[in-house]
């Protein structure tokens, strides 16, 4: 490809809203162009990179017996009514009416479409197991798109769906896809990634894993133990805490006036947050009459994902004020209205001499003893893990890091197949709903993750397996006919030899060419200049670092192919 003809403009400055490295680098290199919030066009280099990632994914999905299909982006409401998700999913699903007034939607995932396709084709246990996958456009109307390609509204995703006759069969296949994901991420050049047990969320099912790139730019919080192999996403990380040691005292009603928050009450009474019980109020989406109050120790935070799993309801922050059910700022577990659902965190077990709301405007209780004053209560793990907490496995200390989700796999069970009436004949003549798994990878997020992990202060540093071009050929002083002819000849010979080459044939300063080469991040740069041409050589340099060196023009193709092979071997060495 001639750089002079490439539809891609490099820039000195990134967009003002570009706050993380990958967004800055992809924008400055001219790889992406924003159309609207969370919606981007990919220029030719980025699209070439996307297609190379897709081909790696295809190879690995085919290797685990996947069959590629293509399901529609637009689906009718009825399909999602069958699963119940048309009503349960909120504003992130884009709904619209077609010209006949029929309710339609844009697919944000394709479980329903996969079952719809399969139930009319597969009718016997002899056809199981099987897996279908697609690489397709999705739309999810994210409330807060961010970070360029990290969190978008329109995106390209590989989603796969497997169907099985038994849980044992799903477990075996799940492990095959799990291993394939490690191969995919290694092949596209990622290094610092790891899998975590995760919350199943709106997908449903019993078992799920997320593959996370550990990076400061991530918005997910990851929990590690340095003393053992325990690791988990914050959404499911277990909390292990013992009650602070304090002497018991009698329950006492105290006037706390306008003090409402934990901080205000602590300052007024001269105590620390771990001496209080915090009440966090939630509403239930779709049920205005239900209010949930989550009680945790005052120095902790409620983990909303854990709470949802505990109450099995779709909770959201409560936006009301004083009502006959809650007195915000003075809520406590004693004399609580029976109109609310109370959930108590395990951090409260054995706590004594606690300060709690009195459910009376302007008042709190001191000396609250959980065992004495909250008899019969059950306790659940609904708190967020904190840095330095005790590991639930080995008793060591936990640490927190940020991460970007780069892929996920779920064991769905029969959530969709049963709800949508998919029935398969068993060997004994009975029928059953197949057990399902699903497996996703976002292609755009993979591009951003590579940029996040491998970029430097000069620009992108792209792995040879997915770089738009393997070689960036820079010709200096193209105004000189002899040099231009030699560079053109070398370019054509490289292309004929099967090397992906981006050829900077522009008549501009060397600094501009080198700056663009650094920004765009091709793994190998070759320079032909009047000085190197006079010596019958070209200068070669790796983008990831190291000194430049010279090779003869006559052996250039052989040398460059050797370097490409070495770079590929480095990536594939641990597969």
C-alpha positions in Angstrom: 0.0 0.0 0.0 1.3 3.5 -0.9 1.1 5.8 2.1 0.5 8.7 -0.3 -2.8 7.1 -1.3 -3.9 5.7 2.1 -7.1 7.1 3.6 -5.6 7.7 7.0 -4.5 11.0 8.5 -2.1 11.2 11.4 -2.4 14.1 13.8 -0.2 15.7 16.5 -3.1 16.0 19.0 -5.6 13.5 20.1 -9.3 14.5 20.6 -10.0 16.4 23.8 -12.1 13.5 25.2 -9.3 11.0 24.7 -8.1 10.2 28.3 -6.5 6.8 28.1 -3.5 5.6 26.1 -5.3 3.4 23.5 -7.8 6.1 22.6 -5.0 8.7 22.2 -2.8 6.4 20.1 -5.4 5.0 17.8 -6.8 8.6 17.2 -3.3 10.1 16.6 -2.4 7.3 14.2 -5.6 8.0 12.2 -7.0 4.5 12.8 -10.4 5.6 14.1 -12.7 8.5 13.5 -15.6 9.2 15.9 -19.1 9.5 14.4 -21.1 9.9 17.6 -20.7 9.0 21.2 -19.4 5.4 21.3 -19.7 5.0 17.5 -16.5 5.0 15.4 -15.5 4.5 11.8 -12.4 2.4 11.2 -10.0 3.6 8.6 -8.2 1.1 6.3 -5.3 0.3 8.7 -7.6 -0.4 11.6 -10.0 -2.5 9.4 -7.0 -4.6 8.2 -6.1 -5.1 11.8 -9.7 -6.0 12.6 -9.8 -8.6 9.8 -6.5 -10.2 10.9 -7.9 -10.6 14.5 -11.1 -12.0 13.0 -9.2 -14.6 11.0 -7.3 -15.7 14.1 -10.6 -16.1 15.9 -12.1 -18.0 13.0 -9.1 -20.4 13.0 -9.4 -21.1 16.7 -13.2 -21.5 16.6 -13.0 -23.9 13.7 -10.4 -25.9 15.6 -12.9 -26.5 18.4 -15.5 -27.7 15.8 -17.3 -24.4 15.5 -19.5 -23.7 12.5 -19.7 -20.1 11.3 -23.2 -18.6 10.7 -24.6 -15.1 10.3 -27.6 -14.0 12.3 -29.5 -10.8 11.8 -28.7 -7.5 13.6 -32.4 -6.6 13.5 -34.8 -9.0 15.3 -38.5 -9.0 16.1 -39.8 -8.4 19.6 -41.5 -11.9 19.7 -38.1 -13.7 19.7 -37.0 -11.8 22.9 -40.4 -12.1 24.5 -39.9 -15.8 24.5 -36.8 -15.5 26.7 -38.3 -12.7 28.8 -35.5 -10.4 28.0 -37.4 -7.9 25.9 -39.0 -6.5 29.1 -36.1 -7.2 31.6 -33.4 -5.4 29.6 -33.5 -1.6 30.1 -32.6 1.3 27.9 -29.3 -0.3 26.7 -31.5 -2.2 24.2 -32.4 -0.2 21.1 -36.0 -0.7 20.3 -37.9 0.7 17.3 -41.0 0.1 15.1 -40.8 -0.8 11.5 -43.0 0.9 8.9 -45.9 -1.5 9.7 -45.7 -0.6 13.4 -44.1 -3.9 14.4 -41.8 -3.9 17.5 -38.2 -4.5 16.5 -34.8 -4.3 18.2 -31.1 -4.1 17.4 -29.2 -7.2 18.7 -26.9 -6.6 21.6 -26.3 -10.3 21.9 -27.7 -13.3 20.0 -28.7 -16.1 22.4 -32.3 -15.9 21.2 -31.4 -15.9 17.5 -29.1 -18.9 18.1 -31.9 -20.9 19.6 -34.4 -19.7 17.0 -32.0 -20.9 14.2 -31.2 -24.2 15.9 -34.6 -25.4 17.1 -35.9 -25.7 13.6 -32.9 -27.7 12.4 -31.7 -29.9 15.3 -34.2 -32.4 16.6 -32.2 -35.5 17.7 -29.6 -36.1 20.4 -27.4 -37.6 17.7 -26.9 -34.0 16.3 -25.4 -32.9 19.7 -23.1 -31.4 20.6 -22.6 -28.6 18.2 -21.4 -25.0 18.2 -22.3 -22.1 15.9 -20.6 -18.8 15.9 -20.7 -15.5 14.0 -18.6 -12.3 13.8 -21.3 -9.7 13.6 -22.2 -6.1 14.4 -23.9 -5.4 17.7 -25.5 -2.4 19.2 -25.7 -1.7 23.0 -26.8 1.8 24.0 -24.3 2.2 26.7 -25.1 5.0 29.2 -21.4 6.0 29.4 -19.3 5.0 26.4 -15.6 5.8 27.1 -12.1 5.2 26.0 -12.4 5.1 22.3 -12.9 1.4 21.4 -12.8 0.2 25.0 -16.5 0.9 25.7 -18.6 1.6 22.6 -22.3 1.4 21.6 -21.8 -0.2 18.1 -19.2 -2.9 17.9 -18.1 -6.0 16.1 -18.1 -9.2 18.2 -17.5 -12.9 17.8 -20.3 -14.6 19.7 -20.6 -18.4 19.8 -23.3 -20.7 21.2 -22.9 -24.4 22.0 -25.6 -27.0 22.6 -25.2 -30.2 24.7 -27.0 -33.2 25.9 -25.5 -33.2 29.4 -23.8 -31.0 31.9 -20.7 -33.2 31.7 -20.5 -32.7 27.9 -20.8 -28.9 28.4 -18.1 -28.9 31.0 -15.7 -30.7 28.6 -16.5 -28.3 25.7 -16.3 -25.3 28.0 -12.7 -26.2 28.8 -11.9 -26.5 25.1 -13.2 -23.0 24.4 -11.4 -21.7 27.5 -8.1 -23.0 26.1 -8.9 -21.6 22.7 -9.4 -18.2 24.2 -5.9 -18.3 25.7 -4.5 -19.2 22.2 -6.5 -16.4 20.6 -5.2 -13.7 23.0 -1.6 -14.9 22.8 -1.8 -15.0 19.0 -3.0 -11.4 18.8 0.0 -10.4 20.9 -1.5 -9.8 24.4 0.7 -10.8 27.3 -0.6 -9.5 30.7 -4.1 -11.2 30.7 -5.7 -13.7 32.9 -9.1 -15.3 33.4 -11.4 -14.7 36.4 -14.6 -16.3 37.6 -17.3 -13.7 37.1 -20.9 -12.8 37.6 -23.3 -14.2 35.0 -25.3 -10.9 35.0 -28.1 -10.5 32.4 -26.8 -13.6 30.5 -28.0 -15.9 33.2 -26.5 -19.4 33.9 -24.4 -20.8 36.7 -20.8 -20.5 35.7 -18.9 -17.7 33.9 -15.4 -16.6 33.3 -14.0 -13.3 32.1 -10.7 -12.9 30.4 -9.1 -9.6 31.6 -6.2 -7.6 30.5 -4.6 -6.2 33.6 -4.0 -2.5 33.0 -4.5 0.8 34.8 -6.9 2.0 32.1 -9.4 -0.8 32.9 -12.7 0.1 34.6 -13.2 -3.4 36.1 -11.6 -4.0 39.6 -9.7 -7.3 39.8 -8.9 -9.0 43.1 -5.7 -11.0 43.6 -4.0 -12.8 46.4 -0.2 -12.8 46.4 -0.1 -15.8 48.7 -2.0 -18.2 46.5 -3.8 -18.5 43.2 -7.1 -16.9 44.3 -8.4 -14.3 41.9 -11.8 -12.9 41.1 -13.6 -10.0 39.6 -14.8 -7.5 42.2 -18.4 -8.5 41.3 -18.0 -12.0 42.8 -14.9 -11.7 45.1 -15.5 -13.1 48.5 -15.2 -11.1 51.7 -13.7 -12.5 54.9 -13.8 -10.2 57.9 -14.0 -10.5 61.7 -16.0 -8.1 63.9 -14.0 -5.3 65.6 -13.3 -6.2 69.3 -15.3 -3.8 71.5 -17.1 -4.1 74.8 -20.9 -4.5 74.8 -23.1 -1.8 76.2 -26.8 -1.0 76.6 -28.9 0.2 73.7 -29.3 4.0 73.9 -31.4 6.4 71.7 -29.3 9.5 70.9 -30.3 12.8 69.2 -28.1 13.2 66.1 -30.0 16.2 64.6 -29.0 17.0 61.1 -26.2 14.4 60.9 -27.1 12.0 58.2 -24.1 10.5 56.5 -21.6 8.1 58.1 -19.0 10.8 58.2 -21.3 13.3 59.9 -22.5 10.9 62.5 -18.9 9.7 63.2 -17.7 13.3 63.7 -20.7 14.1 66.0 -20.3 11.0 68.2 -16.5 10.8 68.0 -16.4 7.3 66.5 -14.9 5.6 63.5 -16.9 4.2 60.5 -16.4 0.6 61.5 -18.5 1.4 64.6 -21.5 2.1 62.5 -24.0 0.1 60.4 -24.6 1.7 57.0 -28.0 1.4 55.3 -28.1 1.6 51.5 -31.5 1.8 49.9 -32.4 0.3 46.5 -35.5 0.3 44.3 -36.5 -2.7 42.2 -36.8 -2.0 38.5 -40.3 -2.7 37.3 -41.8 -2.8 40.8 -42.4 0.6 42.3 -43.8 -1.0 45.6 -40.6 -2.8 46.5 -37.8 -1.2 48.4 -34.6 -3.1 49.4 -32.3 -1.9 52.2 -28.8 -3.4 52.3 -27.0 -3.1 55.7 -23.2 -3.3 55.8 -20.5 -2.1 58.3 -20.0 1.6 57.9 -16.5 1.4 56.6 -17.6 -0.9 53.7 -19.5 -0.5 50.4 -22.3 -2.6 49.0 -21.5 -4.7 46.0 -24.5 -4.3 43.8 -23.8 -7.4 41.7 -23.7 -9.5 44.8 -26.9 -7.9 46.1 -28.7 -8.6 42.9 -27.7 -12.3 43.0 -28.8 -12.5 46.7 -32.3 -11.0 46.2 -32.7 -12.3 42.7 -34.1 -8.9 41.6 -33.0 -6.2 39.3 -32.1 -3.5 41.8 -31.3 0.2 41.2 -30.3 3.1 43.5 -33.3 4.5 45.4 -34.1 8.1 44.5 -36.9 8.8 47.0 -36.7 10.8 50.2 -38.6 10.5 53.5 -41.5 8.1 53.2 -43.6 5.8 55.5 -41.1 3.0 54.8 -37.7 4.7 55.1 -36.3 7.8 56.8 -33.3 8.5 54.7 -30.2 9.3 56.8 -31.6 7.6 59.9 -32.3 4.1 58.6 -31.5 1.2 60.9 -32.3 -2.5 61.4 -34.3 -2.0 64.6 -38.0 -1.3 64.2 -37.7 -1.4 60.5 -40.8 -1.2 58.4 -42.1 -4.6 57.2 -42.7 -3.0 53.8 -39.0 -3.2 52.9 -36.8 -6.2 52.1 -33.7 -6.1 54.5 -30.4 -7.8 53.5 -27.6 -8.0 56.0 -23.9 -8.4 55.2 -21.7 -11.0 56.8 -19.5 -8.1 58.1 -22.2 -7.5 60.8 -21.9 -10.9 62.4 -20.9 -10.6 66.1 -20.7 -6.8 65.9 -21.4 -5.1 69.3 -21.6 -1.4 70.4 -22.6 -0.2 66.9 -24.3 3.0 65.9 -27.4 2.6 63.7 -30.2 4.7 62.5 -33.3 4.7 64.6 -35.8 4.9 61.8 -36.8 8.2 63.3 -35.9 11.6 62.0 -32.9 13.1 63.8 -32.1 10.0 65.9 -29.7 7.1 66.0 -29.1 4.2 68.4 -25.8 3.6 70.2 -24.8 0.2 71.7 -26.5 -1.9 69.0 -25.6 -5.5 69.5 -26.4 -7.6 66.3 -26.8 -10.9 68.1 -29.0 -9.4 70.8 -31.0 -6.8 68.8 -31.2 -8.5 65.4 -32.2 -12.0 66.4 -33.2 -14.4 63.6 -31.5 -12.4 60.9 -29.7 -14.2 58.1 -26.5 -12.8 56.6 -25.2 -12.8 53.0 -21.9 -11.7 51.4 -22.9 -8.4 49.8 -19.9 -6.1 50.5 -17.1 -5.0 48.2 -13.6 -6.4 48.8 -11.1 -3.8 49.9 -7.4 -3.7 49.3 -5.7 -5.6 52.1 -8.7 -7.8 53.0 -8.2 -11.4 54.0 -8.0 -14.0 51.3 -10.9 -16.5 51.6 -8.5 -19.4 50.5 -5.2 -19.0 52.3 -5.7 -16.1 54.7 -3.2 -13.8 53.0 -3.8 -10.3 51.9 -5.8 -9.3 48.8 -4.7 -6.6 46.4 -6.8 -4.7 43.8 -5.9 -3.9 40.2 -7.8 -2.6 37.2 -8.5 -4.6 34.1 -10.2 -4.5 30.7 -12.6 -7.4 29.8 -11.4 -8.9 26.5 -13.6 -11.9 26.4 -16.1 -13.9 28.3 -17.6 -17.4 28.4 -20.8 -18.6 30.1 -22.5 -21.8 31.0 -26.1 -20.9 30.3 -27.8 -24.1 31.2 -31.3 -24.3 29.7 -32.3 -20.7 30.4 -32.9 -20.0 26.7 -33.5 -23.4 25.1 -36.2 -24.3 27.6 -37.9 -20.8 27.5 -38.0 -20.8 23.7 -39.3 -24.4 23.4 -36.2 -26.0 21.8 -36.7 -29.8 22.2 -34.4 -32.6 21.2 -35.3 -36.3 21.2 -33.3 -38.4 23.6 -32.1 -42.0 23.0 -34.8 -43.4 25.3 -37.6 -41.6 23.3 -38.1 -38.8 25.8 -37.4 -35.1 24.9 -35.2 -32.5 26.6 -34.0 -28.9 26.2 -30.3 -28.8 25.3 -27.9 -27.3 27.8 -26.1 -24.2 26.3 -22.9 -22.4 26.6 -22.0 -19.0 25.0 -18.6 -17.4 24.3 -17.8 -13.8 23.3 -14.9 -11.7 22.1 -15.1 -8.0 21.1 -12.9 -7.3 18.1 -12.6 -3.5 18.6 -11.8 -3.9 22.3 -9.1 -6.4 21.3 -7.5 -3.7 19.1 -7.7 -1.2 21.9 -6.3 -3.7 24.4 -3.2 -4.3 22.2 -2.7 -0.5 21.9 -3.1 -0.1 25.7 -0.6 -2.8 26.5 2.0 -2.3 23.8 1.9 1.3 22.8 4.6 3.8 24.0 5.0 7.5 24.1 5.7 7.7 20.4 2.7 5.7 19.2 1.4 2.2 18.5 3.6 -0.9 18.8 1.7 -3.6 16.9 2.3 -7.4 17.0 3.3 -8.8 13.7 0.4 -11.2 13.7 -2.2 -8.5 13.5 -0.4 -5.3 12.3 -2.1 -3.9 9.2 1.3 -4.3 7.5 4.3 -6.2 8.6 6.8 -3.7 7.2 6.8 0.1 6.9 9.2 1.1 4.1 10.4 4.7 4.2 12.0 6.1 1.1 14.0 9.3 1.8 14.6 11.9 -0.9 12.0 10.5 -3.4 12.7 13.6 -5.5 15.8 11.9 -6.6 14.9 9.6 -9.6 17.6 7.0 -8.8 16.4 6.5 -5.2 12.7 6.5 -6.2 13.3 3.8 -8.8 15.3 1.7 -6.3 12.6 2.1 -3.6 9.8 1.3 -6.0 11.6 -1.8 -7.2 12.2 -3.0 -3.6 8.6 -2.4 -2.7 7.3 -4.4 -5.7 9.7 -7.3 -5.0 8.6 -7.4 -1.3 4.9 -7.5 -2.3 5.6 -10.3 -4.8 7.4 -12.2 -2.1 4.3 -12.1 0.1 5.3 -9.4 2.6 2.6 -6.9 3.8 4.2 -3.6 3.0 3.2 0.0 3.7 5.4 2.1 1.4 5.9 5.8 2.4 6.5 7.2 -1.1 5.7 10.8 -0.2 8.1 13.6 -1.0 8.5 15.0 2.5 11.0 15.4 5.3 12.6 12.3 6.9 11.3 13.5 10.4 7.7 13.4 9.2 8.1 9.9 7.7 9.7 8.6 10.9 7.2 10.2 13.1 4.3 8.7 11.1 6.0 5.3 11.2 6.2 5.5 15.0 2.6 6.6 15.3 1.3 3.8 13.1 3.4 1.1 14.8 4.2 -1.5 12.1 6.6 -4.0 13.7 9.5 -3.5 11.2 10.7 -0.3 9.6 13.0 -0.3 6.6 14.7 2.9 5.4 16.3 3.5 2.0 18.1 6.8 1.7 20.8 8.2 -0.7 23.5 7.1 1.9 22.2 3.5 2.2 21.6 3.2 -1.5 25.2 4.2 -2.2 26.3 1.3 0.0 23.8 -1.0 -1.6 21.9 -1.4 1.7 18.8 -0.5 3.6 18.5 0.3 7.3 16.2 -1.9 9.4 14.8 -1.2 12.8 12.2 -3.0 15.0 9.4 -0.8 16.3 9.4 -2.5 19.8 13.0 -1.3 20.4 16.6 -2.1 19.7 19.3 -0.6 17.5 19.0 -0.1 13.8 21.1 -2.3 11.5 21.8 -2.6 7.9 21.2 -5.4 5.4 22.1 -5.5 1.7 19.3 -4.7 -0.8 20.0 -8.0 -2.5 19.3 -10.0 0.7 16.6 -7.6 2.0 13.6 -9.9 1.2 15.3 -12.9 2.8 16.3 -10.9 5.9 12.9 -9.3 6.4 11.1 -12.6 6.0 13.5 -14.1 8.6 12.7 -11.2 11.0 8.9 -11.7 10.5 9.3 -15.4 11.2 11.2 -14.6 14.4 8.6 -12.2 15.6 5.8 -14.7 14.9 7.8 -17.4 16.8 8.1 -15.1 19.8 4.3 -14.7 19.9 3.5 -18.4 19.3 6.2 -19.9 21.5 3.9 -20.4 24.5 0.9 -21.6 22.6 
